[in-house]
Amino acid sequence: MSPSETPRSQLDEALAALERDLLAEGGPRISTMRNYNFAIVPYLPAQELDLRRKVRALADRLRASGFRVLAISLQRLLLQRIRSLGPEVLPATTAREKRLWARDAGRALAHLGDVVGPLIEGPSGIAADVIREIEAFAEALPTPEDRSVVLIGRAGSLYPFFRSSALLKHIDGHTRNLPVVLLYPGERHGRSSLSFMGVLAPDGDYRPRIYP
């Protein structure tokens, strides 16, 4: 490295390795497991804005190479679910959460859990919305899936009501075996454990490759 160059961060290394594997000769190779085409890119929650910028640049480069890229925002899907309950639910929930927070943060969090939990949990929750978007994307592909990728981001919007490992379990078998990359806000512990948002206890229940 020349004196004018700056060291690359772990996030830079992860995205560079992911890009190499997606553009590999013979098609993407983000996973060594047959019929389990998932990968995870962890990043520190404080890197959220930097992550979004770098992932947008990565998506642009992939599209320029002939890839079709589907970017799924879990925050957008969550807000759609809340709004589907009626126009009054989101402002009412927000107002009540603020009132409760002023008196008891625990009660405010419990209130949000009562509203949000049923909308996102289980195979009929957020996972169903993710599956629907992936299936629509796959149906529209004019060529085989070896030149496509699905990027799932904004997972932090589900904290602390949902674990990303549960999301991957629910969508497994429903992705047409397209390459699916989960952008994971948290900390890596050892080879295969991740701490969601760097707060929850490390979860080792992950089968996908964790980059870099």
C-alpha positions as CSV (number, residue, x, y, z in Angstrom):
1,M,0.0,0.0,0.0
2,S,1.4,3.4,-1.0
3,P,1.7,6.2,1.6
4,S,-1.2,8.0,-0.2
5,E,-3.6,5.0,0.3
6,T,-5.8,4.5,3.3
7,P,-6.4,1.1,4.9
8,R,-9.7,-0.5,3.8
9,S,-12.3,-1.1,6.5
10,Q,-13.7,-4.5,7.2
11,L,-16.9,-3.4,5.5
12,D,-14.9,-2.4,2.4
13,E,-13.2,-5.9,2.5
14,A,-16.6,-7.6,2.9
15,L,-18.2,-5.7,0.0
16,A,-15.2,-6.2,-2.3
17,A,-15.2,-10.0,-1.6
18,L,-18.9,-10.2,-2.2
19,E,-18.6,-8.3,-5.5
20,R,-15.8,-10.7,-6.6
21,D,-17.9,-13.7,-5.8
22,L,-21.0,-12.3,-7.5
23,L,-19.0,-11.6,-10.7
24,A,-17.2,-14.9,-10.6
25,E,-16.8,-16.8,-13.9
26,G,-19.6,-19.3,-14.2
27,G,-22.0,-17.3,-12.1
28,P,-22.3,-16.1,-8.5
29,R,-20.7,-18.3,-5.8
30,I,-21.7,-16.6,-2.5
31,S,-22.5,-20.0,-1.0
32,T,-20.8,-23.4,-1.0
33,M,-24.1,-25.1,-0.1
34,R,-26.3,-26.4,-2.8
35,N,-29.8,-24.9,-2.8
36,Y,-28.9,-22.5,0.0
37,N,-27.8,-19.3,-1.8
38,F,-27.6,-16.9,1.1
39,A,-24.8,-14.7,2.4
40,I,-24.5,-12.0,5.2
41,V,-22.5,-8.8,5.2
42,P,-22.3,-7.5,8.8
43,Y,-21.5,-3.9,9.6
44,L,-21.5,-1.8,12.7
45,P,-24.8,0.1,13.3
46,A,-22.9,3.4,13.3
47,Q,-21.9,2.6,9.7
48,E,-25.5,2.6,8.5
49,L,-25.2,5.7,6.2
50,D,-21.8,4.6,4.9
51,L,-23.2,1.1,4.2
52,R,-26.1,2.5,2.2
53,R,-23.8,4.6,0.1
54,K,-21.4,1.8,-0.6
55,V,-24.2,-0.7,-1.4
56,R,-25.8,1.7,-3.8
57,A,-22.4,2.1,-5.6
58,L,-22.0,-1.7,-5.6
59,A,-25.5,-2.1,-7.1
60,D,-24.7,0.4,-9.8
61,R,-21.5,-1.5,-10.7
62,L,-23.3,-4.8,-10.8
63,R,-26.1,-3.3,-13.1
64,A,-23.3,-2.0,-15.4
65,S,-22.0,-5.6,-15.6
66,G,-25.4,-6.8,-16.7
67,F,-26.8,-7.8,-13.3
68,R,-30.4,-7.3,-12.3
69,V,-30.5,-6.1,-8.6
70,L,-33.4,-6.2,-6.3
71,A,-33.0,-4.0,-3.2
72,I,-35.5,-4.8,-0.4
73,S,-35.9,-2.4,2.5
74,L,-37.3,-4.0,5.6
75,Q,-38.1,-0.6,7.0
76,R,-40.3,0.1,4.0
77,L,-42.1,-3.2,4.3
78,L,-42.7,-2.6,8.1
79,L,-44.2,0.9,7.4
80,Q,-46.4,-0.6,4.7
81,R,-47.7,-3.1,7.1
82,I,-48.4,-0.5,9.8
83,R,-50.1,1.8,7.3
84,S,-52.3,-1.0,6.1
85,L,-54.0,-1.0,9.5
86,G,-55.5,2.4,8.8
87,P,-54.3,6.0,8.5
88,E,-54.8,6.7,12.1
89,V,-52.7,3.8,13.5
90,L,-49.2,5.1,12.8
91,P,-49.7,8.7,14.3
92,A,-51.6,7.2,17.2
93,T,-48.9,4.6,17.9
94,T,-46.2,7.2,17.7
95,A,-48.0,9.6,20.0
96,R,-48.7,7.0,22.6
97,E,-45.1,5.7,22.5
98,K,-43.8,9.2,23.2
99,R,-46.2,9.7,26.1
100,L,-45.2,6.3,27.6
101,W,-41.5,7.0,27.0
102,A,-41.6,10.1,29.1
103,R,-42.8,8.0,32.1
104,D,-41.4,4.6,31.6
105,A,-39.1,3.5,28.7
106,G,-39.9,-0.2,29.3
107,R,-43.7,0.4,28.9
108,A,-43.1,2.3,25.7
109,L,-41.1,-0.5,24.3
110,A,-43.7,-3.1,25.3
111,H,-46.4,-1.0,23.7
112,L,-44.4,-0.9,20.4
113,G,-43.9,-4.6,20.7
114,D,-47.7,-5.2,21.0
115,V,-48.2,-3.2,17.8
116,V,-45.2,-4.3,15.7
117,G,-44.6,-7.8,16.9
118,P,-47.7,-9.4,15.3
119,L,-46.9,-7.6,12.0
120,I,-43.4,-8.9,11.6
121,E,-43.1,-12.2,13.3
122,G,-43.5,-15.7,11.8
123,P,-43.8,-16.9,8.2
124,S,-46.8,-14.7,7.6
125,G,-45.0,-11.5,8.8
126,I,-42.3,-9.5,7.1
127,A,-40.9,-12.7,5.6
128,A,-44.0,-13.1,3.5
129,D,-43.5,-9.7,2.1
130,V,-39.9,-10.4,1.3
131,I,-40.9,-13.7,-0.4
132,R,-43.6,-11.9,-2.5
133,E,-41.0,-9.3,-3.7
134,I,-38.4,-11.9,-4.6
135,E,-41.0,-14.0,-6.5
136,A,-42.2,-11.0,-8.5
137,F,-38.5,-10.2,-9.3
138,A,-37.8,-13.8,-10.3
139,E,-40.9,-13.9,-12.6
140,A,-39.7,-10.8,-14.4
141,L,-36.2,-12.1,-15.1
142,P,-35.7,-12.5,-18.8
143,T,-32.6,-14.6,-18.4
144,P,-31.4,-17.3,-16.0
145,E,-30.9,-16.3,-12.4
146,D,-27.1,-16.4,-12.6
147,R,-27.0,-12.7,-13.3
148,S,-29.2,-11.5,-10.5
149,V,-28.9,-10.7,-6.8
150,V,-31.3,-9.7,-4.0
151,L,-30.0,-7.3,-1.3
152,I,-32.0,-7.1,1.9
153,G,-31.3,-4.0,4.0
154,R,-32.6,-1.8,6.8
155,A,-32.8,-4.7,9.2
156,G,-32.2,-2.4,12.1
157,S,-35.7,-1.2,11.8
158,L,-36.9,-4.5,13.2
159,Y,-34.8,-4.2,16.3
160,P,-35.5,-5.4,19.0
161,F,-38.6,-7.3,17.9
162,F,-37.2,-9.7,15.3
163,R,-34.0,-11.7,14.7
164,S,-32.5,-11.8,11.3
165,S,-31.8,-15.5,11.6
166,A,-35.6,-16.0,11.8
167,L,-36.1,-14.1,8.6
168,L,-33.7,-16.2,6.7
169,K,-35.3,-19.4,8.0
170,H,-38.7,-18.2,6.9
171,I,-37.7,-17.3,3.4
172,D,-35.5,-20.3,2.8
173,G,-37.0,-22.4,0.1
174,H,-38.9,-19.5,-1.4
175,T,-36.2,-17.6,-3.2
176,R,-36.0,-19.5,-6.5
177,N,-32.4,-20.1,-5.3
178,L,-31.5,-16.5,-6.3
179,P,-28.4,-15.1,-4.5
180,V,-29.7,-13.3,-1.4
181,V,-27.5,-11.1,0.6
182,L,-28.6,-9.8,4.1
183,L,-27.0,-6.6,5.2
184,Y,-26.7,-7.1,8.9
185,P,-26.3,-4.3,11.5
186,G,-24.4,-5.8,14.3
187,E,-21.1,-7.4,15.5
188,R,-19.5,-10.6,14.5
189,H,-18.3,-13.0,17.2
190,G,-16.0,-15.8,16.1
191,R,-16.6,-17.5,12.7
192,S,-20.4,-17.8,12.7
193,S,-22.0,-15.9,15.6
194,L,-23.6,-12.4,15.2
195,S,-24.9,-10.0,17.7
196,F,-27.9,-8.0,16.3
197,M,-27.2,-4.3,16.6
198,G,-24.3,-5.2,18.8
199,V,-26.7,-5.4,21.7
200,L,-28.4,-8.8,21.7
201,A,-26.6,-11.9,22.8
202,P,-24.5,-13.4,20.0
203,D,-26.6,-15.8,17.9
204,G,-24.8,-18.7,16.3
205,D,-27.8,-20.0,14.4
206,Y,-26.6,-18.8,11.0
207,R,-25.8,-21.1,8.0
208,P,-24.9,-18.5,5.3
209,R,-21.4,-17.4,4.6
210,I,-20.5,-14.3,6.6
211,Y,-18.3,-11.8,4.7
212,P,-15.5,-11.2,4.4
